[in-house]
Amino acid sequence: MSDDSVQSKVIGLDEDVVDTDGFFSPPGSPGKSSRSPSFANSSSYHEDLETFPSLDKLSILDLFDSFSLTEKLEKWQQALHLQRQKVVKQREKLKSTSVNAKDRVMGEWKKRVPTAEEQLDKYRQRMKHGVERLGERWNDTANVTLREKISFIAGVVNIFICGYLIGAYPDYFYIWYSVQLASFMPIRYYLYHKKGYHYFLADLCYFVNLLCILSIWVFPQSKRLFISAFCLTFGNNAIAIALWRNSLVFHSHDKVVSVFIHIMPPAALHCIVHLTPPERLLERFPAVYNIKFSDPGSPEHYSLGSMIIWATLPYIVWQIAYHFLITVRRADKIAAGRPTSFTWLRKSYAKTWIGKIVLSLPESLQEPAFMMIQYSYAMLTMIPCPIWFWYHWACSAFLVTMFVWSVHNGATYYIDIFGKRFQKELEELKKDVARWQSSPESSTSPLMEANNASSGGAQVLETSGESDKATLDQIPPLDSATMSTGIQDLNHPEDSTVRDRR
């Protein structure tokens, strides 16, 4: 067959396809090129062969359409490759997410279950903190500063001088009292102003000392002023030693001054009234001489009623001045936290029956109620004043009682602060060490685990039964760089500076 005849027959083919291998494909659907698979695998092979068109019906377009099959296969392969890459990326993302989740879980687990090194570091930090605090407390109590030594020496010498003057020169004791008051008050004002306690300097006890100075040096001939000073001194001022728990602590200048403010005015007036010779009394204190040697029925022979009346007048003057100069004019600073007698008493006696009564009142009535309670207390303490004025030995017994009371408070302070408090801290330190050794956080002691880890040994130490027997002696010594403890803060007593402020 010639080439022209073959070409004419190939051009005559209609919509039938010849594949690249020379096999004829069956006819497709009308209007579309056939993309059916080879008929070689079909069960109706012979039937399909009969339906094929003749060769003269094939066109060149059908041949070109069969050639585009490879391009479609390449596109399918590219799509499969892209899908495979997406699957790989998704798999890697899931893997990284699971790894991150595992790391987070491990991190949280490590936070909740610290390692032996972390436990040891925590143990050392707590030991270091507690021992340093214990060392600071030891330095505060054992290594007394130079100022405290000077205060201790001055306090003891002052007691010696006071006793000597009362026994040998009682008529000059008021001079020693005046000199000390003039030297102590500037120091008290400086220290209290530095701490923010200077509103306490307007309390009644300082006003009573002012009345004593006025009666001794400015108005020695005024009988009423002397009676007012005597009643307030032996009443409210002296009883405050027991009420405010003034302590004779020689190494504390503040506590020594607090005792001085309350015990020295009645001691000075006692020397003037009972231990000064009459001729000296007439010359130096004519008002006292006229009262002491007056007839029982005369107006100058003051009774309890007249004493309370004349003592009430300066008390009212002080109360009004305190209310307007401190409570009213300094209300903003008091509201900001500056302490006064009223705010301190309201806090200190909040749980007592009298404190509950005052606090149950409206806020506008609480301070007037406090003033009335304070005045009633002052009047009650004045009731024995005629006895202290007219009877020498009764007055002496009263002064000795108040002085011994302050000494007892000082002894209690020394025992509680330098004895029991230090002992409690040592006991807490020992309990804390034993608690850490028997801690259930791990089956082995942090010290033992750290030693095993540093030595590279893999031996597991069973210490669950031995840890309960651990004591302070089993703790190895720690140097200054690593020594620590977990001793807890103790509830220290309140600052006694405010308590002994008067």
C-alpha positions in Angstrom: 0.0 0.0 0.0 1.3 3.4 -0.9 1.9 6.3 1.5 -0.8 8.4 -0.1 -3.4 5.7 0.4 -2.5 5.2 4.0 -2.6 9.0 4.7 -6.0 9.3 3.2 -7.3 6.6 5.3 -5.8 8.0 8.5 -7.3 11.4 7.8 -10.7 9.7 7.4 -10.9 8.4 10.9 -13.7 10.1 13.0 -13.2 10.6 16.8 -11.3 7.3 17.2 -8.0 7.2 19.0 -4.8 5.3 18.5 -2.6 5.1 21.5 1.1 5.5 21.5 1.7 1.7 21.5 -0.3 1.1 18.4 -3.4 -0.2 20.0 -6.7 1.1 19.1 -8.9 2.5 21.8 -12.7 1.9 21.7 -14.9 4.8 20.7 -15.9 7.2 23.4 -19.0 8.9 24.1 -20.5 11.1 21.4 -18.8 14.4 21.0 -15.9 13.5 23.3 -12.6 11.8 22.8 -12.3 8.3 24.2 -10.2 7.9 27.3 -11.2 4.4 28.1 -8.5 1.9 29.1 -7.1 -0.6 26.6 -9.5 -3.3 25.5 -6.8 -5.9 25.9 -7.9 -6.4 29.5 -11.6 -6.4 28.7 -13.7 -9.6 28.6 -15.5 -8.4 25.5 -12.4 -8.0 23.5 -13.8 -9.4 20.3 -17.0 -7.4 20.5 -15.2 -4.1 20.9 -12.9 -4.9 18.0 -15.9 -5.3 15.7 -17.2 -1.9 16.8 -14.0 0.0 16.0 -14.2 2.3 13.1 -12.2 1.7 10.1 -8.8 3.2 9.8 -9.9 5.6 7.2 -12.1 7.4 9.8 -9.2 8.4 12.1 -8.0 12.1 12.2 -4.7 13.7 13.1 -6.4 15.5 16.0 -7.1 12.2 17.7 -3.5 11.4 17.5 -2.6 14.7 19.1 -5.1 14.2 21.9 -3.5 10.8 22.7 -0.1 12.6 22.9 -1.5 14.9 25.7 -2.0 12.0 28.1 1.6 12.1 29.2 1.2 15.7 30.2 -1.8 14.9 32.3 0.1 12.1 34.0 2.8 14.5 34.8 0.3 16.9 36.3 -1.1 14.0 38.4 2.3 13.1 39.5 3.0 16.7 40.5 -0.3 16.9 42.5 0.6 13.6 44.2 4.0 15.0 45.0 2.6 18.2 46.5 0.1 16.2 48.5 2.9 14.0 49.7 4.8 17.1 50.8 1.8 18.5 52.7 1.4 15.2 54.5 5.1 15.2 55.4 4.9 18.8 56.7 1.7 17.9 58.7 3.5 14.9 60.1 6.5 17.0 61.1 4.2 19.7 62.7 2.4 17.1 64.7 5.7 15.6 65.8 7.1 19.0 66.9 3.8 19.8 68.7 4.0 16.5 70.5 7.6 17.2 71.4 6.8 20.6 72.7 3.9 19.3 74.7 6.2 16.6 76.1 8.7 19.3 77.1 6.1 21.4 78.7 4.8 18.4 80.7 8.3 17.5 81.7 8.9 21.1 82.7 5.8 21.2 84.9 6.7 17.9 86.4 10.2 19.1 87.2 8.7 22.2 88.9 6.6 20.0 91.0 9.3 17.4 91.7 12.6 19.2 92.2 15.8 17.5 91.8 18.2 16.7 94.6 20.4 19.7 93.7 17.4 22.0 93.8 16.3 20.6 97.1 19.8 21.1 98.5 19.9 24.7 97.2 16.5 25.4 98.7 17.6 23.8 102.0 20.8 25.8 102.1 19.0 29.1 101.3 16.5 28.6 104.1 19.3 27.6 106.5 21.3 30.7 105.5 18.4 33.0 106.0 17.5 31.7 109.4 21.1 31.6 110.7 21.8 35.1 109.5 18.7 36.3 111.3 19.7 34.4 114.4 23.1 36.0 114.2 21.6 39.5 113.9 19.5 38.8 116.9 22.5 37.5 118.8 24.4 40.7 117.9 21.5 42.8 119.0 21.3 41.1 122.4 24.9 39.9 123.2 27.1 42.5 121.5 25.7 45.5 123.3 26.5 48.8 121.5 28.4 51.7 123.1 25.2 53.7 123.4 23.5 51.0 125.4 26.5 50.6 127.6 26.4 54.3 128.3 22.7 54.2 129.0 23.1 51.3 131.4 25.9 53.0 133.3 23.9 56.3 133.5 20.8 54.5 134.7 22.5 52.7 137.5 24.4 55.8 138.5 21.2 57.8 138.5 19.6 55.3 140.9 22.6 55.6 143.2 22.5 59.4 143.1 18.8 59.5 143.8 19.1 57.2 146.7 22.0 59.2 148.2 20.2 62.6 147.8 16.9 61.3 149.3 18.8 59.9 152.3 21.4 62.7 152.8 20.0 65.9 151.2 16.3 65.5 150.5 15.7 69.2 150.5 17.9 69.5 147.4 16.5 66.5 145.5 14.2 68.8 143.4 17.3 70.4 141.9 18.5 67.0 140.7 15.0 66.3 139.3 14.9 69.6 137.4 18.4 69.1 135.9 17.4 65.6 134.6 14.1 66.8 133.2 15.9 69.6 131.4 18.4 67.1 129.8 16.0 64.3 129.1 13.2 66.2 127.4 15.2 67.5 124.3 16.5 64.0 123.7 13.0 62.5 124.1 11.6 65.1 121.7 14.3 64.4 119.1 13.8 60.6 119.2 10.0 60.7 119.2 9.9 63.2 116.4 12.2 61.0 114.4 9.9 58.0 114.9 6.7 60.0 114.4 5.6 59.7 118.0 5.9 63.4 119.0 2.1 63.7 119.5 2.6 61.6 122.6 4.6 64.5 124.1 1.3 66.3 124.6 -0.1 63.6 126.9 -1.0 64.3 130.5 2.2 63.0 132.1 4.3 65.7 130.4 1.8 68.3 131.4 2.0 67.1 135.0 5.8 67.5 134.9 5.3 71.1 133.6 3.0 71.8 136.5 5.7 70.5 138.9 8.4 72.7 137.4 6.0 75.8 137.6 5.2 75.0 141.2 8.8 74.6 142.2 10.5 77.4 140.3 8.0 79.9 139.2 5.1 79.9 141.7 6.3 78.4 144.9 3.9 80.5 146.9 0.7 79.2 145.1 -1.0 76.7 147.3 -3.7 75.8 144.7 -1.1 75.1 141.9 0.9 72.9 144.3 -2.2 70.9 145.3 -3.1 70.5 141.6 0.4 69.3 140.8 0.5 67.0 143.9 -2.8 65.3 143.1 -2.1 64.8 139.4 1.4 63.6 140.2 0.5 61.0 142.8 -2.7 60.1 140.9 -2.7 59.6 137.2 1.1 60.0 136.7 2.3 57.5 139.3 -0.4 54.9 138.6 0.6 54.9 134.9 3.7 52.9 135.9 1.4 49.9 136.4 -1.1 50.8 133.7 1.4 51.4 130.9 3.9 48.8 132.2 6.9 51.1 132.4 10.0 49.0 132.7 13.3 49.9 134.3 15.6 48.6 131.6 18.9 50.3 132.1 20.4 49.6 128.7 17.4 51.4 127.0 17.5 55.1 127.3 13.9 55.4 126.2 12.6 53.1 128.9 14.7 54.8 131.6 13.3 58.2 130.6 9.7 56.7 130.6 10.2 55.5 134.2 11.8 58.8 135.1 8.8 60.9 133.9 6.5 58.9 136.1 8.5 58.2 139.3 10.7 61.3 139.7 7.9 64.0 140.1 6.2 62.1 143.0 9.7 61.4 144.5 10.6 65.1 144.3 7.3 66.3 145.8 7.6 63.6 148.5 11.0 65.0 149.5 9.6 68.6 149.6 6.5 67.7 151.7 7.8 65.0 154.1 11.7 65.2 154.2 12.4 69.0 154.0 13.0 70.7 157.4 10.3 73.2 158.3 12.6 76.2 158.3 13.9 75.3 154.9 10.3 74.7 153.7 9.2 78.1 154.9 12.0 79.8 153.2 11.9 77.9 149.9 8.3 76.6 149.6 6.0 78.8 151.6 2.8 77.4 150.0 3.7 73.9 151.1 4.6 75.1 154.6 1.2 76.9 154.9 -0.7 73.8 153.8 1.2 71.3 155.9 1.1 73.3 159.2 -2.4 74.7 158.8 -5.2 74.0 161.2 -7.6 71.1 160.2 -10.6 73.4 160.0 -8.9 76.2 158.0 -9.4 76.7 154.2 -5.7 76.0 153.7 -6.1 72.5 155.1 -7.2 70.9 151.9 -9.5 67.9 152.0 -10.2 65.3 149.3 -13.1 67.4 147.8 -11.0 70.5 147.5 -8.0 68.6 146.1 -10.1 67.1 143.4 -11.7 70.4 142.5 -8.4 72.2 142.2 -6.8 69.3 140.3 -9.8 69.2 137.9 -9.2 72.8 136.7 -5.8 72.3 135.1 -6.9 68.9 133.9 -9.7 70.6 131.9 -7.3 73.2 130.6 -5.0 70.4 129.3 -7.9 68.4 127.8 -9.3 71.4 125.9 -5.9 72.4 124.6 -5.1 68.8 123.6 -8.4 68.5 121.8 -8.0 71.7 119.7 -4.2 71.6 119.1 -3.8 67.9 118.4 -7.2 66.2 117.6 -8.7 69.0 115.5 -5.7 70.8 114.0 -3.8 67.6 113.2 -6.7 65.6 112.1 -5.4 65.0 108.6 -2.0 63.7 109.9 -3.7 61.5 112.5 -6.0 60.1 109.8 -2.9 59.4 107.7 -1.5 57.1 110.5 0.2 59.4 113.0 -0.4 57.7 116.4 -1.9 59.4 119.4 -3.0 58.3 122.9 -6.6 57.8 121.6 -5.6 55.8 118.5 -3.2 53.6 120.4 -5.6 52.9 123.2 -8.4 52.1 120.7 -6.2 49.6 119.0 -4.7 48.1 122.2 -7.9 47.7 124.1 -10.1 46.8 121.2 -10.7 43.3 122.6 -11.4 44.3 126.2 -14.9 45.1 127.5 -14.3 48.8 127.8 -12.7 48.9 124.3 -15.7 47.1 122.9 -18.1 49.6 124.5 -16.2 52.6 123.1 -15.9 51.0 119.6 -19.6 50.2 119.6 -20.5 53.9 119.7 -20.7 56.0 116.5 -17.3 57.3 115.4 -18.2 60.9 116.3 -18.8 59.8 119.9 -15.8 57.5 120.4 -13.4 60.3 121.3 -15.7 62.1 123.8 -16.3 58.8 125.4 -12.5 58.2 125.6 -12.1 61.6 127.3 -14.8 60.9 129.9 -13.2 57.5 130.7 -9.8 59.1 131.0 -11.1 61.8 133.3 -12.9 59.2 135.5 -9.7 57.3 135.7 -7.8 60.4 136.8 -10.4 61.2 139.5 -10.3 57.6 140.8 -6.5 57.8 141.2 -6.7 61.0 143.1 -8.8 59.5 145.9 -5.8 58.3 148.0 -4.0 61.7 147.5 -4.9 63.1 151.0 -3.3 60.0 152.6 -0.1 60.5 150.5 0.0 64.2 151.5 -0.7 63.9 155.3 1.0 60.6 156.1 4.8 60.3 155.6 5.1 56.5 155.8 2.1 55.8 153.6 3.5 58.0 150.9 6.9 56.3 151.2 5.3 52.9 150.9 3.4 54.0 147.8 6.5 55.3 146.1 8.5 52.1 146.9 5.6 50.0 145.5 5.6 51.9 142.2 9.4 51.7 141.9 9.4 48.0 142.6 6.7 47.6 140.0 8.9 49.2 137.4 11.8 47.0 138.4 9.6 44.0 138.1 8.5 45.0 134.6 12.2 45.5 133.7 13.1 42.0 135.0 10.2 40.5 133.0 11.5 42.4 129.9 15.0 41.0 130.3 13.8 37.5 130.8 11.3 37.5 128.0 13.5 39.3 125.4 17.0 37.9 126.1 15.9 34.6 127.5 12.7 33.1 126.2 12.7 34.8 122.8 16.3 33.6 122.0 15.4 30.1 123.3 12.3 30.0 121.1 14.4 30.8 118.0 16.9 28.1 118.8 14.1 25.6 119.2 12.5 26.7 115.9 15.9 26.3 114.2 16.2 22.7 115.5 12.7 21.8 114.6 13.1 23.2 111.1 16.3 21.2 110.4 14.6 18.0 111.7 11.6 18.7 109.5 13.7 19.1 106.4 15.5 15.9 107.1 12.3 14.0 107.5 10.5 15.8 104.6 8.4 13.4 102.4 9.3 15.3 99.3 11.8 12.6 98.4 12.7 9.2 99.7 16.2 10.3 100.4 17.7 13.3 102.1 18.7 16.2 99.8 22.2 16.1 101.3 22.7 12.4 100.6 21.3 12.7 97.1 23.6 15.6 96.3 26.6 13.8 97.6 25.7 10.7 95.5 25.2 12.8 92.4 28.5 14.6 92.8 30.5 11.4 93.4 28.9 9.8 90.3 27.5 6.8 92.3 24.3 5.2 91.3 23.5 3.6 94.6 20.1 4.5 96.1 20.1 5.3 99.8 17.1 4.2 101.7 16.6 6.8 104.4 12.9 6.7 104.9 13.2 5.0 108.3 16.4 6.8 109.4 15.1 10.4 108.6 12.7 10.4 111.5 15.7 10.0 113.9 17.6 13.0 112.4 18.8 15.6 114.8 20.6 18.9 114.7 23.9 17.0 115.3 23.6 15.1 112.1 23.7 18.2 109.9 27.2 18.7 108.4 28.7 22.1 109.1 28.1 24.7 106.5 30.5 27.5 105.7 29.5 31.1 105.7 28.8 31.0 102.0 26.3 28.2 102.0 24.9 28.1 105.6 21.2 28.7 105.6 18.0 27.8 107.4 14.2 28.0 107.1 13.4 29.2 110.6 10.1 31.1 110.5 9.6 34.6 111.8 8.4 34.8 115.4 5.6 37.0 116.5 7.7 39.6 118.3 6.0 41.8 120.9 4.9 45.2 119.9 7.3 48.1 120.0 7.5 48.9 123.6 8.5 52.5 122.8 4.8 53.3 122.3 3.7 51.3 125.3 6.2 53.2 127.6 5.8 56.5 125.9 4.5 58.4 128.9 
